[in-house]
Every structure is written in structure tokens, then in C-alpha cells.
Amino acid sequence: MGRAVRRPVSCGGSTTVNSTTLRLPARRRSLAATAAAVTLTAGPALLAAPPAAHATGGEAGRASAVVLRTDLDVALLNKSVHVPLKATLNEVRAPESAAKTALTVTLDGVEQGRPVSVLRADVATAKATADARRAEGRTELARAKLHVPGLPLLSLVEVEKVTSRAVCEAGERPVAEANLLGRVTVLGKRVTLTAGGPTKVDVPGVGQVTLSLSKTHTTSRTAAATALSLTVSVNPLKANVADVTGTVTLAEATCQSPEAPPKAAARPADTGPAGVRPQTGGEPAEANLAETGGNSLTPYLAGGSLALLAAGAGALALTRRARAARERG
């Protein structure tokens, strides 16, 4: 508490009236002023502190690539036994790559159990990559020869170079590309392929092969590209093989776009209460207009207002007491 000071007051007679003035010590006045300043400083900080927002990213994309895929059925001479030939070369999924240049398989009952060379190439690469922004599959096959059981000396198909590529980026239209460069030979015959439709090659005494060139397909989020597809039906009648039927795929690539991150919702314009027109400089301001509703900042606004009111009242009281003390001193 402050120190009481008695001052005599004359009332025209011998009676003395004591007047008591309470004064805060200098140190306490300083601490109170400091507390008020801190409150005034913290008020705007509370008003300016919005809730924290957390951004989330999209899911990573997907991609795959394969140099060769066979889905063949090999029938032996008596046709009572069918041996499937399902094989792949350099099949990868993101994130992965492979570069083997040969594929050899062994089939029971075919060519006396000796290994069958299905594919040999100078270059045979497959690569697939994917992240949260982009996914891509890519293949390349160069100077390649493909064989099927029963035709050890005659290539089913020979190509100089084929490539495929599928690219999917978040928020963009997927892209698929497939190319066949150079000459193509089927069952010993050079052929000319067109993109307008499949090409059929018949070889008497051997069989038939149908080729489809540069097949691509895209959707809003996926892409697929195949450089060369073959539908095979041959009857070599050699090495204990009666028929070979099925499909062969060369240079295939696929992808799926990553999920695009969610877009921030557009904040609707504040049109104000119904019946209230925007104020301009030439119009008098309407009084007694109240704004209703609230948002996530309402608690901060209320807390900051109370802090400012308390700080102002404390500062005003201190000022008045100090002024009164000076006048009476």
C-alpha cells in the first residue's frame, strides 16, 4: 500500500481536518506501466495469429515397362500335349530398370529338352520411374531376332529398332508414343507395316503372322504404348512341334498419373447483410449496422478486444492517480 500523508486544512476555526492521499511507490508505478505496455503489445499478436494449416500432397504415380512378353501355346506333334510358353524379358515397375539382351527358355518335350533361344538383341532396355509429380515408362529394342519352338533356323520376326514411351504428369494429359524404325522381316519375308491397321504375312508350309504397329492408348490419367504386337499361328512340324499359337508383345510401356494435390477452395465474396448497399464517398454512412456470424478468428478477436480494454482502463487509472497526486502535492 502507499504511504499516508496528513495535511492540515483550515476551516476558519481551531478545528483541524486530516486529508489522506494514497500514492503508489515509484517502483510499483513502473511495473504497472510495463504490464500495461505488454498487454497492449500482446493484443495485436493475438489478433494476428490464425489457425495453422497443413498442406497434403498427392499419391505417387505408377509406371511399368517390358521389352518382350510372350503368351504362346506349343502343341506337340501328337497334339495331346500342350506346353505353355509364357515369358517376359526386362519387365520392370517403378522405380526399376533392366537391360538384359537375351532370353532363353527350356520346354519339356521340345527340341529334345535343349534350351530354346526366344530373343537375342544388341540393345534391350526397360526403365520405369515415378514420384509424386511424374510417372514414366520407357523401352528400347535394337537389332533383335525373335524365335519360337520348332523353327530354330528361321526367325519369327526381326526388327532394327523399336521404342515405346508413356508419360503421365499430375494435372496434365498423359502422352503415349511408340515407334518402329528400320526394316522388319517376318518368317524370312521383308514386310512394310502401316499404322492404318494390322498387316498379315502368310508363308506356305510354315504359317501366318499378323502384326499391329505402334498401338497407343490414353485416358485422363493413364497411358499405354506398344511398339509391335504379333498374333502367331505357325505349324513347323519340326522338332516334335505341331503348332505354335498365341501373341507376342515387343516394347511396351505404361503409366498412371500421380494424384494432383487438392486445390484451395475459393473464398466467396462477402456481399454483406441483405438490403445493405455498398457505401461510397458521396453517401453518408449508415449507423447502427451490426455484422452477424463468425469464423475461426472470432475467439482471437474477442480475446484481443478484452485485452485492449483492460490495458486501456489500467493505463487511464494510473494517469489520473498520478495527475491527482501532482495537483495535491
C-alpha positions in Angstrom: 0.0 0.0 0.0 1.0 3.6 -0.5 2.2 5.9 2.3 -0.4 8.1 4.0 0.4 11.9 4.2 -1.6 14.1 6.5 -2.0 17.7 5.6 -3.8 20.3 7.9 -6.7 22.0 6.3 -8.0 25.3 7.9 -11.8 25.7 8.1 -11.8 29.1 9.7 -11.5 27.9 13.3 -9.4 25.8 15.5 -10.7 22.6 14.1 -8.2 20.6 12.0 -9.4 18.1 9.3 -6.9 15.5 8.1 -6.8 14.6 4.3 -5.3 11.2 3.3 -3.8 10.7 -0.2 -2.7 7.2 -1.3 0.3 7.2 -3.6 1.9 4.2 -5.3 5.6 3.8 -4.8 7.7 4.7 -7.9 8.7 1.0 -8.4 5.1 -0.2 -8.4 4.0 2.5 -10.8 6.8 1.4 -13.2 5.8 -2.3 -13.0 2.1 -1.4 -13.7 3.1 0.7 -16.7 5.2 -2.1 -18.0 2.4 -4.7 -17.6 0.1 -2.3 -19.5 2.6 -2.0 -22.3 3.0 -5.7 -22.5 -0.8 -6.2 -22.7 -1.1 -3.6 -25.4 1.7 -5.3 -27.4 0.2 -8.8 -27.0 -3.2 -7.8 -28.1 -2.3 -7.3 -31.8 -0.3 -10.5 -31.7 -3.4 -12.5 -30.6 -5.4 -10.9 -33.4 -2.8 -11.8 -36.0 -2.4 -15.5 -35.0 -4.6 -17.6 -37.4 -5.0 -21.3 -37.0 -2.2 -23.4 -38.5 -2.9 -25.1 -41.9 -1.5 -28.4 -43.0 -0.8 -29.0 -46.7 -1.1 -32.5 -48.1 0.5 -33.9 -51.3 -0.9 -36.3 -53.8 -0.2 -40.0 -54.2 2.8 -41.0 -56.3 2.2 -42.2 -59.8 2.8 -45.7 -61.3 4.8 -46.9 -64.3 5.9 -50.1 -65.9 7.9 -51.3 -69.0 8.7 -54.6 -70.7 10.9 -55.4 -73.7 9.2 -58.7 -74.6 6.2 -60.7 -73.4 5.1 -64.0 -74.9 1.8 -65.8 -74.4 2.1 -68.8 -76.6 0.7 -72.3 -76.7 3.1 -75.0 -78.1 1.3 -78.2 -79.2 3.5 -81.3 -79.7 3.2 -83.5 -82.8 0.5 -85.8 -81.3 -1.4 -82.7 -80.1 -2.3 -84.5 -76.9 0.2 -82.3 -75.0 0.2 -78.6 -74.9 3.2 -76.7 -73.4 2.6 -73.0 -72.5 5.3 -70.5 -73.3 4.7 -67.5 -71.1 7.9 -65.5 -70.6 9.0 -61.9 -70.2 12.3 -60.1 -70.7 13.2 -57.0 -68.8 9.8 -56.4 -67.2 10.1 -53.6 -64.6 7.9 -51.5 -62.4 8.8 -48.1 -61.0 11.4 -47.4 -59.7 13.3 -50.0 -61.6 15.4 -50.6 -64.8 16.8 -53.6 -66.6 19.0 -54.2 -69.7 19.3 -57.9 -70.4 19.8 -58.6 -74.1 18.8 -62.3 -74.4 16.0 -64.7 -73.3 16.4 -68.4 -73.4 13.8 -70.9 -72.2 13.6 -74.7 -71.9 10.4 -76.6 -72.6 9.8 -80.2 -71.8 9.4 -82.3 -74.9 10.6 -79.6 -77.3 13.9 -79.9 -79.2 14.9 -82.9 -77.1 15.0 -80.8 -73.9 17.6 -78.4 -75.3 17.3 -74.7 -74.4 15.3 -72.6 -76.9 16.6 -69.1 -77.8 13.5 -66.9 -77.8 15.1 -63.5 -78.2 18.5 -62.1 -78.9 19.2 -58.4 -79.3 22.1 -55.9 -79.3 20.1 -53.4 -77.1 17.1 -54.3 -74.9 16.4 -51.8 -72.1 13.4 -51.0 -70.0 13.1 -48.3 -67.4 10.2 -47.1 -65.1 10.3 -44.1 -62.8 7.5 -42.5 -60.7 7.2 -39.9 -57.9 4.5 -37.5 -56.6 4.8 -35.3 -59.7 5.5 -37.5 -62.7 5.5 -41.2 -63.9 7.2 -42.5 -67.0 7.8 -45.9 -68.6 10.3 -46.3 -71.5 11.6 -49.2 -73.6 14.1 -49.7 -76.4 14.9 -52.7 -78.5 17.5 -52.7 -81.3 18.7 -55.4 -83.8 16.6 -58.1 -82.3 15.6 -61.6 -83.5 12.6 -63.5 -82.1 12.3 -67.3 -82.4 9.6 -69.8 -81.5 10.0 -73.5 -80.8 10.1 -75.7 -83.9 11.7 -73.0 -86.0 15.3 -72.9 -84.8 16.8 -71.6 -88.0 14.0 -69.2 -89.1 13.2 -66.1 -87.2 9.6 -65.4 -86.4 10.4 -61.6 -86.7 13.5 -59.4 -87.0 13.5 -55.7 -86.2 16.1 -53.0 -86.4 14.8 -50.7 -83.7 11.5 -50.2 -81.8 10.8 -47.9 -78.9 7.9 -47.0 -76.7 7.3 -44.3 -74.1 4.4 -43.4 -71.7 4.5 -40.2 -69.6 1.9 -39.2 -67.0 2.3 -35.9 -65.1 0.0 -34.6 -62.4 -2.6 -32.3 -63.8 -1.6 -32.9 -67.4 -2.9 -35.0 -70.2 -0.9 -38.3 -70.4 1.2 -39.0 -73.5 1.9 -42.3 -75.2 4.4 -42.8 -78.1 5.5 -45.9 -80.0 7.9 -46.1 -82.9 9.3 -48.7 -85.3 12.4 -47.7 -87.2 14.1 -49.5 -90.0 13.2 -52.8 -91.7 11.0 -55.6 -90.4 11.3 -59.2 -91.5 8.7 -61.9 -90.8 9.3 -65.6 -91.4 12.1 -64.6 -93.8 10.0 -62.1 -95.7 10.6 -58.3 -95.6 7.3 -56.5 -95.0 6.1 -52.9 -94.9 3.9 -52.0 -92.0 1.3 -49.3 -91.8 -0.3 -47.5 -88.9 -3.7 -47.8 -90.6 -4.3 -51.4 -89.5 -2.8 -54.9 -89.0 -0.5 -56.5 -91.5 -0.9 -60.2 -92.3 2.0 -62.3 -93.5 1.4 -65.8 -94.9 4.2 -68.3 -95.6 3.1 -71.5 -97.2 4.1 -74.6 -95.2 5.0 -72.5 -92.2 2.1 -70.4 -91.0 0.6 -67.0 -90.6 1.6 -63.9 -88.5 -0.5 -60.8 -88.0 1.4 -57.7 -87.0 -0.1 -54.5 -85.4 2.2 -51.4 -85.4 2.5 -48.7 -82.8 -0.5 -49.1 -80.6 -1.2 -46.3 -78.1 -4.0 -45.6 -75.7 -4.6 -42.7 -73.2 -7.2 -41.7 -70.7 -7.4 -38.8 -68.3 -4.8 -40.4 -66.0 -3.2 -43.3 -67.9 -1.2 -44.0 -71.0 0.0 -47.2 -72.7 2.2 -47.7 -75.8 3.2 -50.9 -77.6 5.7 -50.7 -80.5 4.8 -54.1 -82.1 2.2 -56.8 -81.4 2.2 -60.2 -83.2 -0.6 -62.8 -83.4 1.1 -66.0 -84.3 -0.2 -69.2 -85.8 2.6 -71.4 -87.3 2.9 -75.2 -87.8 6.5 -76.0 -88.3 6.1 -79.8 -88.0 9.7 -80.0 -86.8 11.5 -80.7 -83.5 8.3 -82.5 -82.3 6.3 -79.3 -82.6 3.0 -79.3 -84.4 1.5 -75.9 -83.8 2.5 -72.6 -82.1 -0.3 -70.1 -81.4 -0.7 -67.0 -79.3 0.6 -63.5 -79.0 3.9 -61.7 -78.7 4.4 -58.1 -77.5 7.5 -56.1 -78.2 8.4 -52.8 -76.4 5.5 -51.9 -74.1 5.3 -49.0 -71.6 2.5 -47.9 -69.3 2.0 -45.2 -66.7 -0.6 -43.7 -64.3 -0.6 -40.0 -63.3 0.0 -39.1 -59.7 -2.9 -37.6 -57.8 -2.9 -33.8 -58.1 -2.8 -32.0 -54.8 -6.2 -30.6 -53.7 -6.8 -27.1 -54.8 -7.6 -24.4 -52.2 -11.3 -23.6 -52.2 -12.1 -20.2 -53.5 -13.4 -17.9 -50.7 -16.8 -16.5 -51.6 -17.1 -12.7 -51.8 -18.6 -11.0 -48.7 -21.8 -9.4 -50.1 -22.9 -8.2 -46.6 -26.4 -8.4 -45.0 -29.4 -8.3 -47.3 -30.6 -4.8 -48.1 -27.3 -3.1 -47.3 -25.8 -1.2 -50.2 -22.0 -0.6 -50.5 -21.0 2.8 -49.1 -19.2 5.3 -51.3 -17.5 8.6 -50.5 -20.6 10.6 -51.6 -23.1 8.8 -49.4 -23.5 9.2 -45.6 -22.5 6.2 -43.6 -25.5 4.3 -42.2 -25.4 3.9 -38.4 -26.3 1.0 -36.1 -25.4 -1.7 -38.7 -24.4 -5.0 -36.9 -22.5 -7.8 -38.6 -23.5 -11.3 -37.5 -21.9 -14.6 -37.9 -18.3 -15.7 -37.1 -15.4 -17.6 -38.3 -12.2 -19.2 -36.9 -10.8 -15.8 -36.0 -13.7 -14.8 -33.8 -12.1 -16.1 -30.5 -8.9 -14.3 -31.2 -10.8 -11.0 -32.0 -12.8 -11.3 -28.8 -9.7 -12.1 -26.6 -7.7 -9.3 -28.2 -10.5 -6.8 -27.6 -10.8 -7.7 -23.9 -7.0 -7.4 -23.5 -7.0 -3.9 -25.1 -9.9 -2.8 -22.9 -8.2 -4.0 -19.8 -4.9 -2.3 -20.8 -6.6 1.0 -21.6 -8.5 1.1 -18.3 -5.4 0.3 -16.3 -3.4 3.0 -18.1 -6.2 5.6 -17.6 -6.4 4.9 -13.9 -2.7 5.2 -13.4 -2.7 8.5 -15.3 -5.5 10.0 -13.3 -3.9 9.0 -9.9 -0.6 10.4 -10.9 -2.2 13.7 -12.0 -4.2 14.0 -8.8 -1.1 13.4 -6.7 0.8 16.1 -8.5 -2.0 18.6 -8.0 -2.3 17.9 -4.3 1.5 18.0 -3.9 
